[in-house]
Amino acid sequence: MTIGIRDARPDDVATILRFIRDLASFEREPDAVEATEAMLADALFGDRPAAEAVIAEIDRRPVGFALFFHNFSTWTGRRGLYLEDLYVTPEARAAGVGKALLRHVAGIARDRDCPRFEWWVLDWNERAIAFYRAMGAEPMDEWTVQRVSGAALVRLAGR
């Protein structure tokens, strides 16, 4: 068994969307995915890409992905890297695929001189939390996530 990590290509979009839907189901939000193949293709490979992705393969068969993008810290004065999604298919879990993906994206962060590599994890996903801690991640318990969307966003914007 050989694990490989490669940059995503336009012909991976359908696979990435399938992985996103599988992840949403696992995260108890199966109907929350609004993304389409066209939206992902534009976000990853359009004129102004908003994100990047890498694909994990075992023996050249896709078994996972990581999707990430740059953010910016006013405190460090530099851009960081934010991991939006990391997903490994159930049959490939515990084979080192998640570790390979996380290390690969961490390497991208280091190569780009990013002082931070960050992500969110659901508080009930104890397996993921343990995995990330084992990889050296530290929880930021003093912070909470805030979000405005839908009608609340329209009201806040005053439009």
C-alpha positions in Angstrom: 0.0 0.0 0.0 1.4 3.3 -1.1 -0.1 6.6 0.1 0.4 9.6 -2.2 -0.6 13.2 -1.9 -1.0 15.3 -5.0 -2.4 18.7 -6.0 -6.1 18.5 -7.0 -6.8 18.8 -10.7 -10.0 20.0 -12.5 -11.0 16.3 -13.2 -11.1 15.8 -9.4 -14.0 18.1 -8.8 -16.7 15.4 -8.8 -14.7 13.3 -6.3 -14.0 16.3 -4.1 -17.7 17.2 -4.0 -18.5 13.5 -3.1 -16.0 13.7 -0.3 -17.6 17.0 0.9 -21.0 15.4 0.9 -19.7 12.4 2.8 -18.1 14.7 5.4 -21.3 16.7 5.8 -23.2 13.4 6.5 -20.6 12.4 9.1 -20.9 15.9 10.7 -24.7 15.4 10.9 -25.4 18.0 8.3 -26.2 15.9 5.2 -28.5 18.6 3.6 -26.2 21.6 4.3 -24.0 21.3 1.2 -25.0 23.9 -1.4 -21.8 23.6 -3.4 -22.0 22.4 -6.9 -19.3 21.0 -9.2 -19.3 24.3 -11.1 -18.9 26.3 -7.9 -16.0 24.1 -6.7 -14.3 24.2 -10.1 -14.4 28.0 -10.1 -13.3 28.2 -6.4 -10.3 25.9 -7.0 -9.4 26.5 -10.7 -11.1 29.7 -11.8 -9.5 33.0 -12.8 -9.2 34.0 -9.1 -9.0 30.8 -7.0 -10.4 31.1 -3.5 -8.9 27.8 -2.2 -6.6 25.0 -3.0 -7.0 21.2 -2.5 -4.8 18.2 -2.4 -5.9 14.6 -3.0 -4.7 11.6 -1.0 -4.5 8.3 -2.9 -3.7 4.7 -2.0 -2.4 2.8 -5.0 -3.6 5.7 -7.2 -7.2 5.6 -5.9 -8.6 8.7 -4.2 -9.2 8.1 -0.5 -9.3 11.6 0.9 -8.7 15.3 0.5 -7.7 18.5 2.2 -9.0 21.9 1.2 -7.3 25.0 2.5 -6.8 28.8 1.8 -4.9 31.7 3.1 -6.0 34.0 5.9 -4.2 36.9 7.4 -3.2 37.8 11.0 -2.9 41.5 11.9 -0.9 40.4 14.9 1.8 38.5 13.0 1.5 40.8 9.9 1.6 37.7 7.7 -0.8 35.3 6.0 -1.5 32.0 7.6 -3.1 28.8 6.2 -6.6 27.7 7.2 -7.7 24.1 6.7 -11.4 24.1 5.7 -11.8 20.4 5.3 -9.8 17.2 5.9 -11.6 14.0 4.9 -10.5 10.4 4.7 -12.9 7.7 3.5 -13.9 5.2 6.2 -12.0 2.3 4.6 -8.8 4.2 4.5 -8.9 5.5 8.1 -6.2 4.4 10.5 -3.8 3.8 7.5 -1.9 7.0 7.9 -3.8 9.0 5.3 -5.0 11.8 7.6 -1.5 12.2 9.0 -0.1 12.3 5.5 -2.6 15.0 4.4 -2.1 17.1 7.5 1.7 16.9 7.2 1.5 17.8 3.5 -0.6 20.9 4.1 1.6 21.9 7.1 4.6 21.6 4.7 2.8 24.0 2.3 2.3 26.4 5.2 6.0 26.3 6.1 7.1 26.6 2.5 5.0 29.8 2.3 6.4 31.2 5.5 3.0 31.0 7.3 3.4 31.4 11.1 0.0 29.7 11.7 -1.9 26.7 10.4 -5.4 26.6 11.8 -8.7 24.8 11.6 -11.9 24.1 13.4 -13.0 20.7 14.7 -16.5 19.8 16.1 -16.4 19.6 19.8 -18.1 16.1 19.8 -15.6 14.6 17.3 -13.3 13.2 20.0 -11.4 11.0 17.5 -10.4 14.0 15.4 -9.5 16.0 18.5 -7.3 13.2 19.7 -5.7 12.9 16.2 -5.0 16.6 16.0 -3.6 16.8 19.5 -1.3 13.8 18.7 -0.1 15.8 15.7 0.8 18.8 17.9 -2.3 21.0 17.6 -3.3 23.0 20.6 -7.0 23.9 21.3 -7.9 27.6 21.6 -10.5 27.2 24.4 -10.7 30.9 25.0 -12.1 31.6 21.6 -15.6 30.9 20.2 -16.7 30.9 16.6 -19.2 33.6 15.5 -21.2 33.4 12.3 -23.8 35.5 10.5 -25.6 34.0 7.5 -28.9 34.0 5.6 -31.5 36.5 6.7 -29.3 37.7 9.6 -26.6 38.6 7.2 -29.1 40.6 5.0 -30.3 42.4 8.2 -26.7 43.1 9.4 -25.7 44.5 6.0 -28.8 46.7 5.9 -29.8 45.5 2.5 
